[in-house]
Amino acid sequence: MSEHAALLVVIDGMGGHADGALAAETAQKLLVETFWRTPQPLFDPLGFLHLTLGRVHEAVVELGARLPLEQRPRATCAVCVVQGDSAYWAHIGDSRIYHVRRGRIVERTRDHSHVEFLIREGLINEQQAQAHPMRNFVECCVGGESLLPEMTITGRRQLEPGDVLLVCSDGLWGALDDQAIAQPWTKPGETLTDALNGLARRAIAAAGPGADNTTGVVLRWLGPA
């Protein structure tokens, strides 16, 4: 976070792929370094997200250039830029961004996954998705093939004082419903760190032995300075 802008990032190395942790580390380092090298406030936040994620993908692809395709490092990512009273975000895969207002989810990203496609088509609902056998099948990611993956970039979203932005891996949201994710931020006297840690503990307990990497970062916009 700088005086003029904040960057929220979650990169989740994909399980089952070699060096997923290295993919995540490489992607996060490049994202953060690029943010700090770019004059702020960002003149073109959407352009920054598009170009930087493209470079991130190229860097992770290079890590596995000499490996068979199925063994190459991969990761999912979600990135949010906040400046002024505005948020801009982008994601690849099933790491998510939630925009919460007064204990209600205003918007969230839509995963690049087979299950999300089924939800959009009305073939299953959110509850059925949690137990679907293909719930962990991600259709695009950072790394792997050199072709630029599908990325979803959301235009400017105006924030209101008290709004919360949560960026997280599927290990956090996967075992929880929307109400569980929306509620913790409204408890009086509890810090954002306490709320996030409590949410992560609930997610891990709900997932049981199958708990995945559970990572999140959260920001509350208090209003104009």
N, C-alpha and C positions, 0 to 999 in steps of 0.2 A: 504494500500500500504506500502511495506517495501522497503529497499534499493535494494533488489534483485528480487522482484516479486510484482505483483499487482493482486488483486482479485476483479472482478466485479460480483455482485450478484443482481438478482431481484427475489423475491418470491411473488407470487400473490395468496392470500387466495381466494378460490373459492366461488363465490356468491351462495347463496341458501343452503350452507352447514353450520351447526352449528360451531361456533368458527373458521371460516376461518382466521380471523385476528390472532388468537392464533397459528394456524398452521403455518402461515407465519412468525410470530415472533420467534417461536421455531426453525423452519428450518434455518432462517437467523442467529440466535445466534449460533447454532451448527456449521454451515458452517464457520463463521468468526472465532470462537474460535479454531476450528480444524486447520484452515489456520495458525493462529498465533502460534500454538503449534508445527507446522511442520517445521523442518529446511529448510531454503531457501537459494539459489534457490531450488525449489522442485526437488528431484532426479527423480521422476516418476510422472509428472503432470497428465497423463491419469489415472494412478492407484489412485492418490489422489482423482480425480473427482469421479471415480467409487466407491471407498470405502466410501468416505464421503457422497455421495448422498444415498448410501445404509443405512448408519447410520441415516441420516436425515429422510429417509422414516420410519425407525423403530421407531424413536422418535415421529413422528407425528401419526403413527399408535397407539402408546401407549397412546396418549392423548385421543383417542376415543375408547379404548379397551372395555369399559363397556357400550358403546352406540350402538343402532341399527345401522346396516351398513349404511343406508341412511342418518344418522345424524352425522356421524363421520367427524372430521375436515379434510380438504383436501386443497391442494395448487398446483400450477404449479411453475416451477422454471427454471431459466437459469443462468448458471455460467460460467465465463470466467477467465482463468488464463493467465497472460502475464508475460513473463520473457525473458530477452535477446531480440532477434528480433523475438520471437515466441509467438503465441497465441494458446491456447488449450481451447476447450469449451465443455459443456454438457448441455442438457436440458431435461425436462420432462413436457409434456403438450404443451401449446401454448404461454408461455413466449418465447421471441425470442432474438437471437443475430444477429446483422448485422455487416458485415465487409465492410467498405466503403473506396474507394480509388479514389481520384481526382473526387469527385462528382458522383461516380458510385458504385452501390452495387456489390461487387465482389462475395460475398456469404452470405447466411443467413440460419438459422436453418429451418427445415421443421417440422411443428407442428404435434404433435400426436393428430390428429383430423380427424373427418369424412370428412370435407370439403377438407383438405389437401390430403386425399386419393383420392377424386374425381378429384382433380387437377392433381395428379400424373398419374392417369389413363386416363387423357385427356377427361374426361366427362364434365368438366366445366373449365372456365379460371379464372384468378385472379380477373377480374372485376366482374364476376358472383358470385364468392365466397363471395364478400363483402355483397351481399344481400341475400345469401342463408339462408333458414329457419333453417338450422342446423349449422350455422357458429360458434355457441358457444358451440357445443358439443365436449368435450374433451374426448379422449379415454383412457388416462392414466394420473395419477397424483401422487403427494406425499401424503401419508396417505390413509385412507380408508381400503382396504383389506391388509392383512399382506404380501401377495405375492409381491415380488419386482416388481415394475412397469417397463415397457419398458423405457429405457433411451438411448438417442443418444449421443455418445461421439465422437467428431471430433478430428482427429489426428493433429499433428503440422501444423500450418499455418504460413508461414514466412511473416513478416511484412515489409513494406517499409516506409521510413520516410514520415510522414503526414497522414498515415492510421488512420482511425477512427473506433473504436469498440463501438457499441451501444447495450446495454442490456436493454430490456424493456418488460413491460406487454402488454397484448392484448388491453388494453385501450388506449395505445399510437399508436400502429401500425394498429389497426383494422379499423379506419376511414380514413387512409391515404394510398396513393399508393406509390410504390417504389421510384418514382422520388421525391416526397415530403420528404421522409425519407433520401434520399441521398444528397439533395442539401444544407441544412442549414450550413453544416460544412465548406463550401468553401467561405463564405462571409468574405471579408477582414475587419479586425478591430473588429470582433465580437467574444467574448469568447465562449468556449464550453458551459458554463452555460447559457449564453444568447440564444445560438442556441437551446439548449435542452428545455429551458423554452418556447421559441417561438413555437417549434414543439409541445410541450404538449398543449399549448393554441389552436393551430390549430386543434389538434386531438379532444379536448373537444368541440370546436365550431362545428366541422364537425359531431360529434356524436349526438349533441343536448341533449334532455332530457334523452336519453339512454346512456349517457357517463358512462364508467366504470372506475375502478381504473386505473389511468394513471401515471405510474411510469417508470423512466428510469435512467440509469447511463451511462456515456460516457467517453471514454479515447482516446486521440490522441497520437500515438507513434511518437516521434520526431526523433528517430534514436539513434545510439550508443552513449553512454556517452563519 
